[in-house]
């Protein structure tokens, strides 16, 4: 971060209950603003950083990611020439065990309709984002009730009402494969995505959200049956029944409008 060709006005480190003496960084870099909190999760940590930030534009950098030297410069230039766009993200490079990893086709960036491109899974890395703080006033902060997929939830909330632009350059490196990655700690990431998706049932994307939720709950139900998770089976069966009835009502309403 300190080697960026575009100098950030402030650098904030949120220590979410670590025991690795992170606080000592201020001894070597006294201009860094350091805040410690008892381990409360990634959403709480990011929200604290947002609240402590003094500037209008905010960028995130997770501890397991790395910015390209020109990352901030590229996005600052983009927003200077596109003042109506309040959030941008970049393409990325994946690295595992020191080697480049080919990014699966479904994770390749398109950069057109961010809501549609992120509805099935999150395709915007937090470390690639630069956004204006007014967006948090409009849609709220990261949802602390989500252990993971908190970024997926926030990007969809923003994309519902605001344009999110792609700066189509590989400006971050994502290092995969270490044991403390959240995606490795939590099985069935769709368990968290469906919680976020249900917030969008009464929006202009209701039909697509409904179909996506049905698909995800069917997969979750299949997994719950496979591993004999009785409580989850009951929950997913109830959710599917509700969603299918809602889809049936939608189809009937659509047919009546056509008559």
Secondary structure, 3 states (H helix, E strand, C coil): CCCCCCCCCCCEEEEECCCCCHHHHHHHCCCCEEEEECCCCHHHHHHHHHHHCCCCEEECCCCCEEECCCHHHHHHHHHHHCCCCCEEEEEEEEEECCEEECCCHHHCCCCCCHHHHHCCCCCCCHHHCEEECHHHHHHCCCCCCCCCCHHHHHHHHHHHHCCCEEEEEEEEEEEECCCCCHHHHCCCCHHHHHHHHHHHCCCCCHHHHHHHHHHHHHHHHHHHHHCCCHHHHHHHHHHHHHHHHHHHHHHHHHHHHHC
